């Protein structure tokens, strides 16, 4: 497992059956490397590190804070597909960006129409997942919902939540992440309700 240990400003690798993790970026490195990992969202950049290598490659953003196609504004999650394209939750731009391998700018694959709750908009996207067909699943922390965006479509579909904030089974209170298992069950981290919810999408 590769874990972003945010408060310790480092990235760690943990192997099943081993009691100690290995720091692979930040934490113990040079001052410059540590500073690069402090508040990574505020650097408005996504970097790729080779394991046990202090160097990195910028794969998204890196051109300062902004809403241009070569910029990000507080990236909060990343998903790398099998073609090494990088999808990024561009939190304060209320969009999800996709950067193809070696691209100098990205394309908007979800949202990008400002902050809101219409089906063409996102509100502070955080966790995301991309399936093998290129469909993007996005957790919207302020809209308390998960939306699905089919590749090439200009609007998404609400698949769970979207009923306001609350403790009921069909509601969230500031969801932050999601995952799928092999049976296509969806798991959503419902942060302010202190729970993980499971949904069957079949």
C-alpha positions in Angstrom: 0.0 0.0 0.0 1.1 3.6 -0.7 -0.2 6.0 1.9 -0.2 9.8 1.9 0.7 10.6 5.6 -0.5 14.2 5.3 0.3 15.6 8.8 3.8 14.1 8.7 4.4 15.5 5.2 5.5 12.2 3.8 4.4 9.3 1.6 4.9 5.8 2.9 4.9 2.3 1.5 3.6 -0.6 3.7 3.8 -4.2 2.8 1.4 -6.9 4.1 2.9 -8.8 7.0 5.5 -6.1 7.7 5.1 -4.1 10.9 7.1 -1.0 9.7 6.4 1.2 6.8 9.1 2.8 4.5 9.2 6.5 3.8 9.4 6.9 0.0 9.0 10.7 -0.2 9.3 13.6 2.3 9.6 13.2 6.0 13.3 12.2 6.2 14.6 13.8 3.0 16.3 17.1 2.4 14.7 20.3 3.5 13.6 21.1 0.0 12.0 17.7 -0.5 10.1 18.1 2.8 8.9 21.5 1.9 7.7 20.2 -1.5 5.4 17.8 0.4 4.1 20.3 3.0 0.5 21.3 2.3 0.7 19.6 -1.2 -2.8 20.9 -2.1 -1.6 24.4 -1.6 1.2 23.8 -4.2 -1.5 23.2 -6.8 0.5 20.4 -8.4 0.6 16.6 -8.8 4.0 15.0 -8.8 5.1 11.4 -9.6 7.9 10.0 -7.5 9.8 6.8 -8.4 10.1 4.5 -5.3 13.2 5.3 -3.2 14.1 8.1 -5.6 14.3 11.7 -4.4 13.5 13.2 -7.8 10.0 13.7 -9.2 8.1 14.5 -12.3 5.3 17.1 -12.5 2.3 15.3 -14.1 -0.5 17.9 -13.5 -0.5 21.5 -12.6 2.7 23.2 -11.5 1.8 26.6 -13.0 0.5 28.3 -9.9 -3.0 28.5 -8.5 -5.6 29.2 -11.1 -8.4 27.8 -13.4 -6.5 27.6 -16.6 -6.2 24.2 -18.3 -2.6 24.0 -17.2 -3.4 24.9 -13.6 -5.1 23.5 -10.5 -6.6 25.0 -7.4 -6.2 22.8 -4.3 -6.1 19.3 -5.8 -7.4 16.8 -3.3 -7.3 13.4 -4.9 -5.7 11.6 -7.9 -6.5 8.5 -9.9 -4.0 7.1 -12.4 -5.6 4.9 -15.2 -4.0 2.0 -17.1 -2.8 4.4 -19.8 -1.0 6.5 -17.1 -3.4 9.4 -17.6 -3.9 11.3 -14.3 -7.4 12.4 -13.2 -7.4 15.1 -10.4 -10.1 16.4 -8.1 -9.5 20.1 -8.7 -11.3 21.1 -5.5 -11.7 24.8 -5.5 -12.2 24.9 -9.3 -15.2 22.5 -8.8 -14.0 20.2 -11.6 -12.2 17.0 -12.3 -9.3 17.3 -14.7 -7.6 14.6 -16.8 -4.0 14.9 -17.8 -2.8 12.4 -20.4 0.8 11.1 -20.1 3.3 13.9 -20.8 0.6 16.4 -21.4 1.2 20.1 -20.7 -2.4 20.8 -19.9 -5.5 18.9 -18.9 -9.1 18.6 -20.1 -12.2 18.9 -17.9 -14.0 15.6 -17.6 -16.5 16.6 -14.8 -17.9 19.9 -13.7 -16.0 23.0 -14.6 -19.2 25.1 -14.6 -18.7 26.8 -11.3 -19.8 25.8 -7.8 -23.3 24.4 -7.7 -25.7 21.4 -7.5 -27.0 21.2 -11.1 -26.0 18.1 -13.0 -23.4 20.1 -15.0 -21.7 21.3 -11.8 -19.7 20.0 -8.9 -19.2 21.4 -5.4 -15.8 20.9 -3.8 -15.0 17.5 -5.3 -12.7 15.3 -3.2 -12.5 11.5 -3.7 -12.7 10.0 -7.2 -12.5 6.8 -9.1 -12.2 6.0 -12.9 -13.3 2.7 -14.3 -11.9 0.9 -17.4 -14.4 2.6 -19.7 -13.2 6.1 -18.5 -16.3 6.7 -16.4 -15.5 9.1 -13.6 -17.1 8.8 -10.1 -16.8 11.8 -7.9 -17.5 12.5 -4.2 -18.9 16.0 -3.8 -18.3 17.0 -0.2 -20.6 20.0 -0.2 -23.4 18.5 -2.3 -23.3 15.4 -0.1 -23.5 13.1 -3.1 -21.6 10.8 -5.5 -22.0 11.6 -9.2 -21.1 9.5 -12.3 -19.7 11.1 -15.4 -19.6 9.0 -18.6 -16.7 9.8 -20.8 -17.6 12.6 -23.2 -20.8 13.6 -21.5 -21.3 17.2 -20.3 -23.3 16.4 -17.2 -23.3 13.7 -14.5 -25.8 11.5 -12.8 -26.4 11.3 -9.1 -25.9 7.6 -8.1 -26.0 8.0 -4.2 -26.8 10.9 -1.9 -27.9 14.2 -3.2 -30.7 14.4 -0.5 -29.1 17.1 1.7 -27.0 16.4 4.7 -28.2 14.1 7.4 -27.7 10.7 9.2 -30.3 8.7 7.2 -29.1 5.9 5.0 -29.7 7.9 1.8 -27.8 11.0 3.1 -24.3 12.0 3.8 -22.7 14.7 5.9 -19.5 15.8 4.2 -18.4 12.7 2.3 -14.7 12.6 1.4 -13.8 9.4 -0.4 -15.0 6.3 -2.2 -14.0 2.9 -3.4 -15.4 -0.1 -5.2 -15.0 -3.8 -4.6 -14.9 -6.6 -7.2 -18.7 -7.1 -7.0 -19.3 -3.4 -7.9 -20.3 -2.4 -4.4 -19.6 1.2 -3.6 -18.1 2.3 -0.3 -18.4 6.0 0.7 -16.5 7.6 3.6 -19.1 9.7 5.3 -16.8 11.9 7.4 -19.0 14.0 9.6 -21.3 11.0 10.3 -18.2 9.0 11.4 -19.1 6.0 9.2 -18.5 4.2 5.9 -21.6 3.4 3.9 -21.9 0.5 1.4 -24.2 0.6 -1.7 -24.9 -2.0 -4.3 -25.1 -0.5 -7.7 -26.2 -3.7 -9.6 
